[in-house]
Amino acid sequence: MEIAIIILTHNNLTSKHGSLESLLISLSIQNIDISEIVIVDNCSNSANIKWLKLLEKKCLRVNFIYLNTNNIALGRNIGIKETRAQNLIFIDDDTILFKKDTLYELIKYTSGGLYGYSANRLWTSNNWYEKHKSIFDEKLKNNETDFLKSICSLPSPKLRNKKNMRHLSRTYIGNFGFAKRIILDQIGGWNENFIGYGAEDDLMAIDLFLKFGKPILLSNIEVIHISHLLNEINYNELNANREKLSEILKTKGIKEFHTGRLMYDEDDVYKLI
């Protein structure tokens, strides 16, 4: 089965301590063949671009694309256009597949379903990765999964201004999820109305649910999330994008939508106006 991995990145070296490099290591140890890997950079600054160019020279089989705008949805759509595979897997640049059979387990779902997400997301302890990246990468290469799990813990919800860990302990479709190309074509791909951080994942979950029903849940798969802080710009972008999402939902006749309930296979996912 041909699969394509699409990864979005933005200032990864300075904001996430170079976690993209660890992600690529984790992909290299998977026990299946990956047809294509596309990395789309969303307008990183010059220092981060320089680092990416060095990484690109090391990864000859990976297709690096550089954009001049920070639009996550646009980047993912361009990534889709650059691939040929019918089975598309989206991974964030701070998500690590720390077990060598992770993609093998995921492919079992792609053969029987149209799309899925909501894997268990383990967070590295605060500041651990930044100080011990070389150790982390070495443990990845050696498939020392018990050690890698041992350095993870669920952070305080306050880290992301959340009331609880409900939305932080599972992956959204863009964090780590899959979709058939044919269904993304039918809904017009990722909505590009969002600039910067947040909300594009929610709208994708909504559009897929309304068109194709509930997602396949990847709740028996674990991935590691490299813990990092959001800055004031991120939160400003998120608030603006949430307002855009609310307006888009109104055009669909929806008053409110609960992506979290989809992630846990619950009812009362949305309310009509």
C-alpha positions as MATLAB code, in Angstrom:
seq = 'MEIAIIILTHNNLTSKHGSLESLLISLSIQNIDISEIVIVDNCSNSANIKWLKLLEKKCLRVNFIYLNTNNIALGRNIGIKETRAQNLIFIDDDTILFKKDTLYELIKYTSGGLYGYSANRLWTSNNWYEKHKSIFDEKLKNNETDFLKSICSLPSPKLRNKKNMRHLSRTYIGNFGFAKRIILDQIGGWNENFIGYGAEDDLMAIDLFLKFGKPILLSNIEVIHISHLLNEINYNELNANREKLSEILKTKGIKEFHTGRLMYDEDDVYKLI';
ca = [
       0.000    0.000    0.000;
       1.416    3.377   -0.985;
       1.322    6.045    1.712;
       2.508    9.637    1.765;
       3.561   11.498    4.911;
       2.829   15.244    4.929;
       4.570   17.322    7.603;
       4.084   21.037    8.270;
       6.806   22.998   10.021;
       7.441   26.580   11.128;
      10.523   27.857   12.993;
      11.027   24.349   14.345;
      14.602   24.768   15.525;
      13.967   27.818   17.692;
      10.404   27.128   18.869;
      10.497   23.310   19.239;
      14.209   22.609   19.702;
      14.634   20.850   16.349;
      11.995   18.186   16.948;
      11.544   17.788   13.175;
      14.879   15.988   13.106;
      13.644   13.513   15.731;
      10.443   12.986   13.759;
      12.468   12.088   10.658;
      14.519    9.627   12.711;
      11.305    8.048   13.960;
      10.066    7.674   10.383;
      13.349    6.116    9.285;
      12.997    3.247   11.785;
       9.424    2.295   10.834;
       9.093   -1.321    9.734;
       7.199   -0.487    6.542;
       8.124    1.296    3.341;
       7.012    4.925    3.132;
       6.307    5.943   -0.453;
       6.737    9.684   -0.021;
       7.613   12.199    2.677;
       6.851   15.866    2.048;
       7.906   18.610    4.457;
       6.284   22.000    3.892;
       7.890   24.948    5.638;
       5.474   27.764    6.447;
       7.590   30.909    6.170;
      10.229   30.204    8.804;
      12.790   32.910    9.555;
      16.246   32.905    7.964;
      18.003   31.091   10.824;
      15.471   28.266   10.720;
      15.586   28.066    6.919;
      19.374   27.698    7.091;
      18.940   24.788    9.527;
      16.268   23.197    7.304;
      18.548   23.424    4.267;
      21.231   21.492    6.171;
      18.637   18.912    7.186;
      17.465   18.679    3.569;
      20.977   17.724    2.427;
      20.906   14.795    4.875;
      17.465   13.585    3.780;
      17.742   13.008    0.059;
      14.479   11.050   -0.207;
      12.430   13.776    1.500;
      10.782   16.523   -0.546;
      11.225   19.921    1.137;
       8.946   22.779    0.044;
       9.360   26.379    1.230;
       6.407   28.803    1.389;
       6.391   32.542    1.958;
       3.253   32.536    4.099;
       2.328   30.934    7.425;
      -0.899   29.191    6.467;
      -1.088   25.637    7.796;
      -4.057   24.616    5.644;
      -2.419   25.975    2.485;
       0.761   24.104    3.343;
      -1.094   20.833    3.777;
      -2.963   21.315    0.492;
       0.319   21.946   -1.309;
       1.763   18.855    0.345;
      -1.159   16.817   -0.965;
      -0.609   18.118   -4.504;
       3.060   17.132   -4.320;
       2.230   13.490   -3.575;
       0.763   10.669   -5.645;
      -0.312    8.206   -2.960;
      -3.999    7.701   -2.221;
      -3.382    7.198    1.515;
      -2.279   10.419    3.210;
      -0.897   10.676    6.723;
      -0.580   14.087    8.374;
       1.981   14.569   11.158;
       2.960   17.720   13.049;
       6.651   18.547   13.334;
       6.561   18.010   17.112;
       4.980   14.538   16.991;
       7.300   11.534   17.287;
       6.448    7.941   16.319;
       8.538    6.340   19.043;
       7.605    2.733   18.220;
       8.854    1.137   15.017;
       5.478   -0.487   14.277;
       3.374    2.698   14.609;
       2.770    3.151   10.884;
       2.179   -0.583   10.466;
      -0.619   -0.322   13.032;
      -1.995    2.793   11.354;
      -2.116    1.148    7.932;
      -4.485   -1.480    9.306;
      -6.998    1.337    9.753;
      -6.376    2.951    6.360;
      -7.348   -0.273    4.598;
     -10.751   -0.314    6.273;
     -11.699    3.309    6.769;
     -11.800    6.685    5.054;
     -10.148    8.762    7.754;
      -9.065    8.643   11.384;
      -7.201   10.338   14.218;
      -7.255   10.567   18.066;
      -4.122    8.605   18.931;
      -2.921    8.827   22.527;
      -0.532   11.754   22.835;
       2.227   11.472   25.450;
       3.953   14.748   26.341;
       7.638   15.030   27.138;
       8.282   16.480   30.565;
       8.717   20.242   30.521;
      12.215   21.252   29.273;
      13.444   17.632   29.152;
      13.759   17.363   25.371;
      15.519   20.707   25.048;
      18.251   19.542   27.413;
      18.497   15.909   26.279;
      17.695   15.830   22.555;
      20.795   13.784   21.675;
      19.816   11.148   24.239;
      16.235   11.143   22.955;
      17.391   10.611   19.366;
      19.750    7.813   20.365;
      16.995    6.023   22.281;
      14.738    6.403   19.223;
      17.308    4.776   16.952;
      17.691    1.900   19.397;
      13.908    1.482   19.760;
      14.063    1.907   23.556;
      10.352    2.568   23.913;
      10.147    2.005   27.666;
      12.708    4.728   28.306;
      10.990    7.128   25.901;
       7.651    6.623   27.661;
       9.299    7.120   31.041;
      10.300   10.706   30.227;
       6.700   11.621   29.329;
       3.944   12.955   31.557;
       0.705   14.840   31.040;
       1.339   18.542   31.642;
      -0.885   20.914   33.526;
      -3.810   22.071   31.356;
      -2.679   25.612   32.167;
       0.219   25.061   29.770;
      -2.254   25.647   26.923;
      -4.935   27.613   28.788;
      -7.169   24.543   28.985;
      -9.576   23.478   31.748;
      -8.450   19.845   31.494;
      -6.243   17.517   29.433;
      -9.086   16.156   27.318;
      -8.032   17.869   24.082;
      -4.307   17.642   24.742;
      -4.055   13.892   25.352;
      -5.353   12.884   21.891;
      -4.197   13.864   18.401;
      -6.222   15.891   15.954;
      -6.159   14.841   12.312;
      -3.321   17.245   11.517;
      -1.240   16.284   14.587;
      -1.330   12.614   13.646;
      -4.105   11.249   11.479;
      -4.920    9.825    8.057;
      -7.353   10.435    5.235;
      -7.952    8.988    1.790;
      -7.125   11.444   -0.966;
     -10.500   10.840   -2.606;
     -12.471   12.167    0.374;
     -10.271   15.229    0.773;
     -10.913   16.006   -2.890;
     -14.652   15.773   -2.285;
     -14.607   18.395    0.487;
     -12.122   20.674   -1.265;
      -9.120   19.931    0.951;
      -8.093   21.965    3.982;
      -9.837   25.323    4.369;
      -7.263   28.071    3.802;
      -9.138   30.898    5.548;
      -7.058   30.469    8.706;
      -3.762   32.299    9.092;
      -1.228   31.102   11.649;
      -2.027   28.834   14.565;
      -5.232   26.909   15.241;
      -8.772   26.002   14.093;
      -8.008   24.428   10.708;
      -7.962   20.988   12.356;
     -11.383   21.592   13.891;
     -12.944   22.574   10.585;
     -11.438   19.557    8.852;
     -12.925   17.328   11.576;
     -16.298   19.026   11.088;
     -16.303   18.783    7.291;
     -15.270   15.120    7.332;
     -17.836   14.231    9.973;
     -20.704   15.960    8.176;
     -19.819   14.291    4.870;
     -18.559   10.843    5.917;
     -19.613   10.219    9.524;
     -17.477    9.520   12.577;
     -13.704    9.019   12.268;
     -11.853    5.828   12.993;
     -10.235    6.365   16.397;
      -6.561    5.500   16.766;
      -6.823    5.172   20.533;
      -4.605    2.070   20.718;
      -1.707    3.952   19.086;
       0.675    6.103   21.141;
       2.821    8.972   19.908;
       5.063   11.425   21.743;
       4.450   15.159   21.636;
       7.497   17.354   22.229;
       6.335   19.794   24.889;
       6.726   23.493   24.043;
       5.106   26.761   25.024;
       2.872   28.912   22.862;
       3.588   32.622   22.670;
       1.271   35.625   22.635;
       1.243   35.682   18.835;
       0.047   32.066   18.763;
      -2.840   32.833   21.116;
      -3.811   35.929   19.133;
      -3.852   33.844   15.947;
      -5.874   31.146   17.679;
      -8.521   33.607   18.910;
      -8.847   35.180   15.452;
      -9.134   31.766   13.816;
     -11.768   30.645   16.303;
     -13.861   33.654   15.343;
     -13.489   32.703   11.675;
     -14.488   29.138   12.523;
     -17.621   30.358   14.294;
     -18.639   32.365   11.232;
     -18.030   29.391    8.933;
     -20.150   27.170   11.175;
     -23.024   29.668   10.965;
     -23.030   29.282    7.184;
     -23.498   25.552    7.752;
     -26.373   26.168   10.190;
     -24.324   24.981   13.171;
     -24.395   26.797   16.501;
     -21.579   24.852   18.162;
     -19.430   21.829   17.433;
     -17.453   19.670   19.865;
     -14.426   18.083   18.210;
     -13.455   16.523   21.543;
     -16.613   14.434   21.563;
     -15.646   13.000   18.190;
     -12.198   12.155   19.572;
     -13.778   10.072   22.338;
     -16.657    8.556   20.320;
     -19.335   10.468   22.209;
     -22.739   11.739   21.132;
     -24.178   15.279   20.876;
     -21.294   16.366   18.688;
     -22.977   19.530   17.415;
     -26.015   21.774   17.854;
     -27.942   23.446   15.056;
     -28.824   27.122   15.063;
];
